[in-house]
Amino acid sequence: MKATPQVLKGTRDFLPQRMILRHYVTDELRRVFERFGFEPLQTPAIEYADTLKGKNGEEADKLIYDFEDRGGRDVGLRYDLTVPLARVVSMYPDLVKPFKRYQIAPVWRAERTQKGRYREFYQCDVDIVGCTSMLADAEVIGVAFHGLRQLGFASFRILLNNRKILRAIANRAEVPEESAPATWRAVDKWDKIGPEAVRAELGAANLPAKTIDRLFELLDLPTEPDGVLRTLAARLGGEPAGLEGTRELEDVIRYLSLAEVPPEYYRVDLHMVRGLDYYTGPVFEVVVDKPKIGSICGGGRYDSLVGQLGQQDYPAVGISLGLERLIDVIDELAMAPKEVRGTVTEVLVTVFDPEHLAASIAAADSLRATGMNAEVYLGTDKLGNQLRYASRKGIPLAVILGPDEMSRGEAILRNLATGEQQRVERGALLSAIRGQSGATASPVLLS
């Protein structure tokens, strides 16, 4: 029986037009990452299950695709790119520290699918391992900021918090240890469902009314970074973790200012928790107001993760830009540049007949030698069919070489969007093509 062609729920095919946009986004991010000195790393999609489990938290462990392979080994598909990085650092202790790496690769989670949430998706991560300074935290935030600006994002907010502060708030409010996970899951929904719904969820989790009131006193603070931290430090009194957490955020904010990240792009948000268990210090998310898609970037400091996978621990911090959500926003707001076309081909060289095929191939080869993406039509159909093929693919230009043009040392260059065409000397064809796209180049003699 023939199988029904289908993809697993939560996974998608990306046809060429979609892949061109994805390549544009990842290429722009890669350039920004490398501008800051981050170097590429690639890790296997599949890891031993005991490497993946117990690092992200109980809820995350339930989402790992794990199975027994044919060799009887317990393995799984990576849940994120951070745990494999920690494994790499443990296996290769001679890596120069601080170790600055980026990775752009797919991860897998058995999620309940919804808009912006898939079971297979790409993360674009930058991490710094081996640095305790908050300068590293500010740098990965700055990389995300510049990456988003490079892609044309103008309206977004970077939310800052610190797990140490949350720990101090829990102590101050006398949140029972066993209730902490449910407490922070509810608080993390503050901006989505509103404070009264959060209060109701905390009550449903059997948190005492006095504890809930105290939590709200500590969490309902001004939104300006300096105002939040000053007020919070006063309210937390002698909680050492809280004071250390506020000092760390003060350092992060100071370094962001020195790096000239505009202050209107970031603020302290005590309601932003981040769900992964391995975070130990500052945490951050980037959100957009439109479309309503949630966070598009997230990360934080994880100073104990590497030690769970090896003999030696290292401080570490990183941020992940979610490619799928970036693409969804770019699509919905029509942010892609016009030059990101539906095809990689810049020009189609037509074929007049079999006798003149060699000339068409030679012309295309000469264009390719200059770095241009040139395609020769595969066949000897009528010229109209060849031009329709180019139009359907979105190829902007066509070169027409017939016996008359060849005898005069010319070619016809047709703009397929406007229908306009011009005769050009073969030696000036490249300049004419570049002129159609608004660029300039030296003439190239086409044989």
C-alpha positions in Angstrom: 0.0 0.0 0.0 1.2 3.5 -0.7 1.8 5.7 2.3 -0.2 8.9 2.6 2.3 11.9 2.2 2.2 13.9 5.4 4.5 15.5 8.0 4.3 14.9 11.7 2.3 17.4 13.6 4.5 20.2 14.8 7.0 19.8 12.0 7.0 21.5 8.6 8.5 21.4 5.1 10.2 24.6 4.0 9.9 25.1 0.3 12.6 27.1 -1.6 10.9 30.5 -1.2 10.6 29.9 2.5 14.2 28.7 2.8 15.5 31.8 1.1 13.9 33.9 3.8 15.3 31.6 6.6 18.8 31.8 5.1 18.6 35.6 4.9 17.7 35.7 8.6 20.4 33.2 9.8 23.0 34.9 7.6 22.3 38.3 9.1 22.4 36.9 12.6 25.6 35.0 11.9 27.3 38.2 10.7 26.3 39.9 13.9 27.4 37.0 16.1 30.9 36.9 14.4 31.2 40.7 14.7 31.2 40.2 18.5 33.8 37.4 18.3 31.5 34.4 18.7 32.7 31.3 16.8 30.6 28.6 15.2 30.0 25.2 16.9 28.0 22.2 15.8 26.8 19.3 18.0 24.9 16.1 17.2 21.1 16.2 17.1 21.1 13.0 19.3 22.7 12.7 22.7 22.7 10.1 25.5 19.5 10.5 27.5 21.3 11.0 30.8 23.1 14.0 29.2 19.8 15.6 28.4 17.7 14.7 31.4 17.7 16.4 34.8 19.1 19.7 33.5 16.1 21.7 32.4 13.6 20.7 35.0 10.9 18.1 35.5 8.4 19.7 33.1 11.1 20.0 30.4 12.1 16.4 30.8 8.6 15.3 29.9 9.0 17.1 26.5 12.3 15.3 25.5 12.0 12.8 22.6 13.8 9.9 24.2 14.0 6.3 23.0 16.1 3.2 23.0 18.2 2.8 19.8 19.0 -0.5 18.1 22.1 -0.9 20.2 20.0 -0.8 23.4 21.3 2.7 24.3 19.0 5.2 26.0 19.2 8.3 23.7 17.2 11.4 22.9 16.9 14.4 20.6 18.4 17.5 22.0 15.8 19.7 23.8 18.0 22.9 23.4 21.5 23.9 22.4 22.7 24.8 25.9 23.0 21.3 27.5 25.0 20.0 24.5 27.3 23.1 24.8 27.9 22.2 28.5 28.8 18.7 27.5 31.3 20.0 24.9 32.9 22.2 27.5 33.3 19.3 29.8 34.7 17.0 27.1 37.2 19.6 25.8 38.8 21.3 28.9 41.5 22.9 26.8 39.1 25.2 25.0 40.3 28.8 25.5 38.3 30.6 28.1 36.2 32.6 28.0 34.8 30.3 25.3 32.4 32.3 23.0 30.4 30.2 20.6 27.3 30.5 18.5 25.2 27.7 17.1 22.2 27.7 14.7 20.5 24.4 14.7 17.2 22.5 15.2 15.9 21.2 18.5 13.0 19.0 19.3 10.3 19.2 22.0 7.1 17.2 22.4 5.1 20.4 22.8 1.4 21.1 22.5 1.6 22.9 19.2 0.2 26.4 18.7 1.1 29.6 16.9 4.8 30.2 17.3 5.3 26.9 19.1 6.5 23.8 17.1 7.9 20.4 17.9 10.9 20.9 15.6 12.3 24.4 15.5 15.6 26.2 15.2 17.4 28.1 17.8 20.1 30.7 17.2 22.3 30.7 20.4 25.2 32.8 21.6 26.9 31.8 24.9 30.0 32.8 26.9 31.6 30.1 29.1 34.2 30.9 31.7 33.4 34.5 32.7 31.8 35.6 36.0 31.6 39.3 35.1 28.2 40.7 34.3 29.9 42.2 31.2 29.3 38.8 29.6 25.6 39.0 30.4 25.4 42.5 28.9 27.3 41.3 25.9 24.9 38.5 25.0 22.0 40.8 25.5 23.7 43.4 23.3 24.3 40.7 20.6 20.5 39.9 20.6 19.7 43.7 20.4 22.0 44.2 17.4 20.8 41.1 15.7 17.2 42.2 16.0 18.0 45.7 14.8 19.9 44.2 11.8 16.8 42.3 10.8 14.7 45.5 11.0 13.0 45.0 14.3 12.2 48.4 15.8 9.6 47.8 18.5 10.7 45.3 21.1 11.5 45.2 24.9 14.3 43.4 26.7 13.0 42.2 30.1 15.6 41.7 32.9 15.3 39.7 36.1 17.5 37.6 38.4 16.8 34.2 39.8 18.6 35.3 43.0 16.1 38.0 43.4 13.2 35.6 42.9 14.8 33.3 45.5 14.9 36.2 48.0 11.4 37.2 47.3 10.2 33.6 47.9 12.1 33.6 51.3 10.7 37.0 52.3 7.1 36.0 51.4 7.6 32.6 53.1 6.7 30.6 50.0 6.9 26.9 51.0 9.7 25.2 49.0 7.3 22.6 47.6 5.1 25.4 46.3 7.8 27.4 44.6 7.5 25.8 41.1 3.7 26.4 41.0 4.2 29.9 42.4 6.6 31.0 39.7 4.6 29.4 36.9 1.7 31.5 37.9 3.8 34.7 38.3 5.3 34.2 34.9 1.8 34.6 33.4 1.4 38.0 35.0 1.4 40.0 31.7 -0.7 37.4 29.9 -3.6 36.9 32.3 -3.3 39.8 34.6 -2.6 40.1 38.4 -6.0 39.0 39.6 -5.9 35.8 37.6 -2.4 35.2 39.0 -3.7 35.7 42.5 -6.4 33.1 41.8 -3.9 30.6 40.5 -1.8 31.1 43.6 -4.8 30.5 45.7 -5.7 27.3 43.8 -2.1 26.1 44.5 -3.0 26.3 48.2 -0.6 29.2 48.9 -1.6 31.0 52.2 -3.4 34.3 51.7 -0.7 36.1 53.8 2.0 34.7 51.5 0.1 35.8 48.4 -0.3 39.3 49.8 3.4 39.6 50.6 4.3 38.3 47.2 2.2 41.0 45.5 3.8 43.7 47.7 7.2 42.6 46.6 6.3 42.2 42.9 4.3 45.4 42.4 7.1 47.8 41.9 8.0 50.7 39.5 9.0 49.9 36.0 12.1 52.1 35.7 15.2 50.0 36.1 16.8 52.2 38.8 13.5 52.6 40.7 12.8 48.9 40.8 16.2 48.0 42.1 16.4 50.7 44.7 12.9 49.9 46.0 13.5 46.1 45.9 16.8 46.3 47.8 15.0 48.2 50.5 12.1 45.8 50.7 14.3 42.7 50.7 16.2 44.0 53.7 18.9 41.5 54.7 18.3 38.8 52.1 21.8 38.2 50.8 20.6 36.5 47.6 18.4 39.5 46.8 21.1 42.1 47.4 23.5 40.1 45.3 20.9 39.8 42.5 20.1 43.5 42.5 23.8 44.4 42.4 24.2 42.0 39.4 21.3 43.7 37.5 22.8 47.1 38.3 26.0 45.9 36.7 24.2 44.6 33.6 22.3 47.8 33.2 25.5 49.9 33.6 27.3 47.7 30.9 24.3 48.0 28.6 24.5 51.8 28.9 28.3 51.7 28.2 27.6 49.6 25.1 25.1 52.3 24.0 22.0 50.0 24.0 19.3 52.6 24.3 17.5 52.5 27.7 14.1 52.5 26.2 14.7 49.0 24.9 15.2 47.3 28.3 13.6 47.3 31.8 13.5 45.2 34.9 10.4 42.9 35.1 10.1 40.8 38.2 7.2 38.9 36.7 9.5 37.3 34.0 10.7 34.1 35.5 12.1 31.8 32.6 11.1 28.2 33.0 14.4 26.2 32.9 15.9 25.0 36.2 19.5 25.5 35.3 19.4 29.3 35.5 21.3 30.7 38.5 21.5 34.5 38.1 20.3 37.1 35.6 17.6 36.0 33.2 16.2 37.9 30.2 13.6 37.7 27.5 12.8 39.8 24.4 9.1 40.4 23.6 7.2 42.2 20.9 3.8 43.8 21.3 2.7 42.9 17.8 2.0 40.2 16.8 1.0 38.5 20.1 3.4 35.7 19.9 5.2 35.8 23.2 9.0 36.0 23.6 11.2 35.9 20.6 14.5 35.6 22.5 15.4 34.3 26.0 18.3 33.3 28.1 20.3 33.8 31.3 23.2 32.9 33.5 23.7 29.2 34.3 26.8 28.8 36.5 26.2 25.2 37.6 25.3 23.4 34.4 28.7 22.5 33.1 29.6 20.9 36.5 26.7 18.5 36.2 28.3 17.0 33.1 32.0 16.9 34.0 34.6 17.2 36.7 35.0 20.9 36.6 32.4 23.7 36.7 32.5 26.9 34.7 30.3 30.0 34.9 28.3 30.6 31.8 25.7 32.8 30.2 23.8 32.8 26.9 20.8 33.9 24.9 18.7 32.1 22.3 16.9 33.8 19.4 14.0 31.7 18.2 14.2 31.5 14.4 10.6 30.4 14.0 9.1 33.2 15.9 11.5 35.7 14.3 10.2 34.5 10.9 6.6 34.6 12.0 7.0 38.3 13.1 8.9 39.2 9.9 6.1 37.6 7.9 3.2 39.1 9.7 4.7 42.6 9.7 6.0 42.3 6.1 9.5 43.2 7.3 11.5 41.2 4.7 13.6 43.3 2.3 12.4 43.5 -1.3 15.7 41.9 -2.4 14.9 38.7 -0.5 13.2 37.2 -3.6 11.4 33.9 -4.0 14.4 32.5 -6.0 18.2 32.5 -5.7 18.5 32.9 -9.5 19.3 36.5 -10.6 19.2 35.9 -14.4 17.9 33.2 -16.8 19.9 32.7 -20.0 17.5 31.5 -22.6 18.3 28.9 -25.3 17.4 29.7 -28.9 17.9 26.2 -30.4 20.2 23.2 -30.0 22.8 24.8 -32.4 23.2 27.8 -30.1 23.1 26.0 -26.8 26.9 26.3 -26.4 26.7 30.1 -26.6 24.0 30.2 -23.9 26.1 27.9 -21.6 29.2 30.0 -22.2 27.3 33.2 -21.3 25.9 31.7 -18.1 29.4 30.4 -17.1 30.9 33.9 -17.7 28.2 35.5 -15.4 28.8 32.8 -12.7 32.5 33.5 -12.8 31.7 37.1 -11.6 29.7 35.7 -8.7 26.2 36.1 -10.3 23.6 33.4 -9.9 22.8 32.5 -13.6 20.6 29.7 -14.8 20.5 28.2 -18.3 17.1 27.1 -19.4 17.1 23.3 -19.6 15.5 22.7 -23.0 14.7 24.3 -26.3 11.1 25.3 -25.7 9.7 28.3 -27.4 11.0 31.6 -26.0 7.6 32.4 -24.5 7.6 29.2 -22.4 11.1 30.0 -21.2 10.2 33.5 -20.1 7.0 32.2 -18.4 9.2 29.7 -16.5 11.4 32.6 -15.3 8.4 34.7 -14.3 6.8 31.9 -12.3 10.0 31.4 -10.4 10.4 35.1 -9.8 13.6 35.4 -11.7 13.9 39.2 -12.4 16.0 39.2 -15.6 16.4 37.1 -18.8 19.2 37.2 -21.3 18.1 36.4 -24.9 20.8 35.2 -27.3 19.6 34.6 -30.9 21.5 34.3 -34.2 21.0 38.0 -35.0 22.2 39.1 -31.6 25.2 36.8 -31.7 26.2 37.9 -35.2 26.3 41.5 -33.9 28.1 40.7 -30.7 25.0 41.7 -28.7 22.4 40.2 -26.3 18.9 41.3 -25.3 18.4 41.9 -21.6 14.7 41.7 -20.6 13.3 42.9 -17.3 10.6 40.3 -16.5 8.7 42.6 -14.1 8.3 45.5 -16.5 8.6 43.7 -19.8 11.2 46.3 -20.9 14.2 45.1 -22.8 17.4 46.5 -24.2 20.1 45.5 -26.6 23.6 45.6 -25.0 27.0 44.7 -26.3 28.0 41.3 -24.9 31.0 42.9 -23.3 28.8 45.2 -21.3 26.1 42.7 -20.3 27.2 42.4 -16.7 27.1 46.1 -16.2 23.6 46.3 -17.7 22.4 43.5 -15.4 23.9 45.2 -12.4 22.3 48.4 -13.4 18.9 46.8 -13.4 19.4 46.0 -9.7 20.8 49.5 -8.9 24.3 48.2 -8.4 27.5 48.9 -10.4 30.2 46.6 -11.7 33.0 46.5 -14.2 32.1 45.3 -17.6 32.9 41.6 -18.3 33.5 40.2 -21.7 31.2 37.2 -22.4 32.7 34.7 -24.7 
